[in-house]
Amino acid sequence: DEREGRLTDWSKLELVQCLTQNDIQEGLSLLCKTGNGLAHAFIKLDLKKRLSNISAISNFIHIRFLDLSNNLLSDLSPLASLTQLLWLKADRNEIQSFRRQPFAQLTFLQWLNVAVNLLTDTGDLVGPSLETLNLIGNRIEKLSCLDGRFANLTTLELRGNQLETTEGIYLPNLHHLYMAQNVIKHLKGLENLERLQTLHLRENQIETLDGLNLNMRCLQYLNIRGNKVANENAIQSLQYVSKSLQILVLSENPVVESTEYRINIVMLLPNLERLDKDPVTSDERVEAKEKFKVYS
């Protein structure tokens, strides 16, 4: 068994390789004019070769679209010279930290995917032009530095990490936030998300919706499916997003076992269009209004 294990490890080592000029030539595509319009260059590069070193890429300064997914990379510093980069896919690698990575030099980068790496925090990442950031499936326990350095960020993917709170996001221009499959217990810091339209918190450990607030006046879609919200008191904060919320998913929470669950939700959210899988009916709206009159 030990011998087999050693053979397996050796075979893995044989598969690891450094980037070569031939690899680059094979992966290049999409011929376009260069930035000054005086020449042509390939601007797209796909490299999925179990690479552990990409130093050879540094001379290809015209690359704008780069796919480095499914490699063994921990160091992206050779990308520092690719200052025209707009799109970077580096998921399924071995990146452990944003420290000493080249993102400060990639000032035009708009789309970044570093899902399924070994990241534990978001510190040291900068992205003045970033619009979409994908951090799915890492080991992130705490959010930091998600502030004015990301003034253009509209979509943030944080599913499948180890976050216990929503706190640490200071992105007033963020539109879509996905935080499903973490271990979130508390909704905090959401007052900083004034333009948020989508909030996805499925399969966490949330017991109360306290934390929703009046600043979230653009919220249209809220998914709390598969949490631990148990009673009507825990959902009262929904009233703070009642003017904008159109779709609410609360299934697989104890609170849905209440006999008047749907009516109580419609009382809180008169503009709601869909609750869980089903549209809100006109009969439910009438019943909710009548019940509201009784209690007011």
C-alpha positions in Angstrom: 0.0 0.0 0.0 2.8 2.4 0.9 4.5 1.7 -2.4 1.2 2.3 -4.3 0.8 5.6 -2.4 4.3 6.7 -3.4 3.7 5.8 -7.0 0.5 7.8 -6.9 2.2 10.9 -5.5 5.0 10.6 -8.1 2.5 10.3 -10.9 0.8 13.5 -9.6 4.2 15.3 -9.6 4.8 14.3 -13.2 1.6 16.0 -14.2 2.6 19.3 -12.7 4.3 21.6 -15.2 5.6 25.1 -15.9 4.0 27.2 -18.6 5.9 27.0 -22.0 5.8 29.1 -25.1 4.1 26.2 -26.9 1.4 26.1 -24.3 0.7 29.8 -24.9 0.7 29.5 -28.6 -1.8 26.6 -28.4 -4.1 28.6 -26.1 -4.2 31.9 -28.0 -7.3 33.1 -29.9 -9.3 36.2 -30.8 -7.1 38.4 -32.9 -7.9 42.1 -32.4 -6.3 45.5 -32.7 -3.9 46.5 -30.0 -4.7 49.5 -27.7 -3.0 52.0 -30.0 -4.7 50.6 -33.0 -1.5 50.3 -35.0 -1.1 46.5 -34.8 -2.9 43.3 -34.1 -2.5 40.7 -31.3 -4.3 37.8 -29.8 -6.3 38.9 -26.7 -7.7 35.6 -25.4 -5.7 32.8 -23.7 -6.9 29.5 -22.3 -4.5 27.5 -20.1 -5.9 24.4 -18.4 -2.8 22.2 -18.1 -2.2 21.6 -14.4 0.2 24.4 -14.3 2.1 25.4 -11.2 4.1 28.2 -12.7 3.0 30.8 -15.3 6.1 33.0 -15.4 6.2 32.7 -19.2 3.0 34.7 -19.6 4.4 38.0 -18.5 5.4 39.1 -22.0 1.9 38.7 -23.5 0.8 42.1 -22.4 -2.1 42.4 -24.8 -4.2 39.6 -23.2 -7.6 40.8 -22.1 -9.4 37.4 -21.4 -7.5 34.8 -19.5 -8.7 31.3 -18.3 -6.4 29.7 -15.8 -9.0 27.4 -14.2 -8.2 23.9 -13.1 -4.5 24.4 -12.5 -2.3 24.2 -9.4 -1.5 27.8 -9.1 -0.9 29.7 -5.9 1.1 32.7 -7.4 -0.5 34.9 -9.9 2.2 37.6 -9.8 3.3 37.1 -13.4 0.0 38.7 -14.4 1.2 42.1 -13.2 2.3 43.1 -16.7 -1.0 42.2 -18.3 -2.5 45.6 -17.5 -5.1 45.3 -20.2 -6.8 42.3 -18.6 -10.6 42.6 -18.4 -11.6 39.0 -17.5 -9.8 36.5 -15.3 -11.0 33.0 -14.5 -8.7 31.3 -11.9 -11.1 29.0 -10.2 -10.0 25.5 -8.9 -6.4 26.4 -8.2 -4.4 26.6 -4.9 -4.5 30.3 -4.2 -4.3 30.9 -0.4 -4.2 34.6 -0.1 -4.6 37.9 -2.1 -1.3 39.1 -0.5 1.4 39.7 -3.0 -0.9 39.0 -5.9 -1.0 41.4 -8.9 -4.5 42.9 -8.6 -3.4 46.4 -7.8 -1.8 46.5 -11.3 -4.9 45.1 -13.0 -6.8 48.4 -12.9 -9.1 47.5 -15.9 -10.2 44.0 -14.5 -14.0 43.8 -14.6 -14.7 40.1 -13.9 -12.8 37.8 -11.5 -13.5 34.2 -10.6 -11.3 32.7 -7.9 -13.9 30.1 -6.8 -12.8 26.8 -5.2 -9.3 27.9 -4.0 -7.9 28.0 -0.5 -8.7 31.6 0.5 -9.6 32.3 4.1 -10.2 36.0 3.9 -10.7 38.9 1.4 -7.9 41.1 2.7 -5.4 42.7 0.3 -7.7 42.4 -2.7 -8.3 45.5 -4.7 -10.5 46.0 -7.8 -11.3 49.6 -8.8 -13.0 48.4 -12.0 -14.4 45.0 -10.8 -18.1 44.5 -11.5 -18.3 40.8 -10.7 -16.3 38.9 -8.0 -16.8 35.1 -7.5 -15.4 33.6 -4.3 -17.6 30.5 -4.1 -16.3 27.4 -2.3 -13.3 28.8 -0.5 -12.7 28.8 3.3 -13.5 32.4 4.0 -14.4 33.0 7.6 -14.3 36.8 7.7 -14.9 39.6 5.2 -12.6 42.6 5.1 -11.6 45.3 2.7 -14.9 45.1 0.8 -15.3 48.8 0.7 -14.7 51.9 -1.5 -11.9 50.1 -3.3 -14.7 48.2 -5.2 -16.8 51.2 -6.2 -18.1 49.4 -9.3 -18.8 46.0 -7.9 -22.4 44.9 -8.5 -22.3 41.1 -8.1 -20.6 39.3 -5.2 -20.6 35.5 -4.9 -19.7 34.1 -1.5 -21.6 30.8 -1.5 -20.1 27.7 0.2 -17.6 29.4 2.6 -17.4 29.5 6.4 -19.0 32.9 7.2 -21.0 33.3 10.4 -22.3 36.8 9.6 -23.1 39.1 6.7 -21.0 41.9 8.4 -18.0 43.4 6.6 -19.5 44.4 3.2 -19.5 48.2 2.6 -20.5 48.3 -1.0 -23.3 50.8 -1.6 -23.4 50.0 -5.4 -23.8 46.2 -4.9 -26.9 44.8 -6.6 -26.6 41.0 -6.1 -25.2 39.2 -3.1 -25.1 35.4 -2.9 -24.2 33.9 0.5 -25.9 30.5 0.5 -24.3 27.5 2.2 -22.3 29.3 4.8 -22.9 29.1 8.6 -24.5 32.5 9.0 -26.4 33.1 12.2 -26.8 36.9 12.2 -27.7 39.5 9.6 -25.5 42.5 10.2 -24.1 45.4 8.2 -26.9 45.2 5.6 -27.6 48.9 6.1 -24.6 49.6 3.9 -26.2 47.9 0.9 -28.5 50.6 -0.3 -28.8 49.4 -3.9 -29.0 45.7 -3.2 -31.7 44.0 -5.3 -30.9 40.3 -4.7 -30.0 38.7 -1.3 -29.5 34.9 -1.4 -29.0 33.3 2.1 -30.2 29.7 1.5 -29.0 26.9 3.8 -27.4 28.9 6.7 -28.3 28.9 10.4 -30.4 32.1 10.5 -33.1 32.2 13.3 -34.3 35.7 12.8 -34.5 38.3 10.0 -33.5 41.1 12.4 -31.0 43.1 10.4 -33.2 43.9 7.4 -33.7 47.6 7.5 -35.1 50.7 5.8 -31.9 51.4 3.9 -32.5 48.3 1.8 -35.1 50.1 -0.3 -34.2 48.4 -3.6 -34.4 44.8 -2.4 -36.6 42.7 -4.7 -35.6 39.1 -4.2 -34.8 37.5 -0.8 -34.1 33.8 -0.3 -33.9 32.4 3.2 -34.8 28.8 2.3 -33.4 26.1 4.6 -32.6 28.1 7.7 -34.0 28.1 11.3 -36.6 30.9 11.2 -39.2 29.5 13.6 -42.0 32.0 14.3 -43.7 35.2 13.4 -41.7 37.4 15.7 -38.6 36.3 13.7 -39.9 37.7 10.4 -41.2 41.1 11.6 -38.2 42.9 10.1 -39.6 42.0 6.6 -41.8 45.2 7.0 -38.7 47.3 6.4 -38.4 46.0 2.8 -42.1 45.8 2.2 -42.2 48.5 -0.5 -39.7 46.9 -2.8 -39.7 43.1 -2.1 -41.3 41.1 -4.9 -40.1 37.5 -4.3 -39.6 35.8 -1.0 -38.4 32.2 -0.4 -38.8 31.0 3.1 -39.5 27.3 2.5 -37.8 24.7 4.7 -38.0 26.9 7.8 -40.1 26.0 10.8 -42.2 29.2 10.4 -43.9 27.8 7.3 -45.7 25.2 9.3 -48.0 27.9 10.7 -51.5 27.5 9.3 -51.7 31.2 8.3 -48.1 31.5 7.2 -48.8 32.8 3.7 -51.5 35.3 4.9 -49.2 36.6 7.6 -46.4 37.2 5.1 -48.7 39.0 2.7 -49.9 41.2 5.5 -46.2 42.3 6.1 -45.4 42.5 2.3 -48.4 43.9 0.4 -46.4 44.3 -2.8 -45.1 40.7 -2.8 -45.7 38.9 -6.1 -44.3 35.4 -5.3 -43.9 33.5 -2.0 -41.9 30.3 -2.2 -42.9 28.5 -5.4 -46.3 30.1 -5.8 -47.6 33.5 -6.9 -49.5 35.5 -4.4 -53.2 35.2 -5.3 -55.8 37.9 -5.2 -57.8 35.9 -2.6 -54.7 35.9 -0.3 -54.4 39.7 -0.7 -58.0 40.2 0.2 -57.7 37.9 3.2 -54.5 39.7 4.3 -56.2 43.1 4.1 -59.1 41.9 6.2 -56.9 40.4 8.8 -54.8 43.6 8.9 -58.0 45.7 9.6 -58.8 43.4 12.5 -55.3 43.8 14.0 -55.0 47.6 13.3 
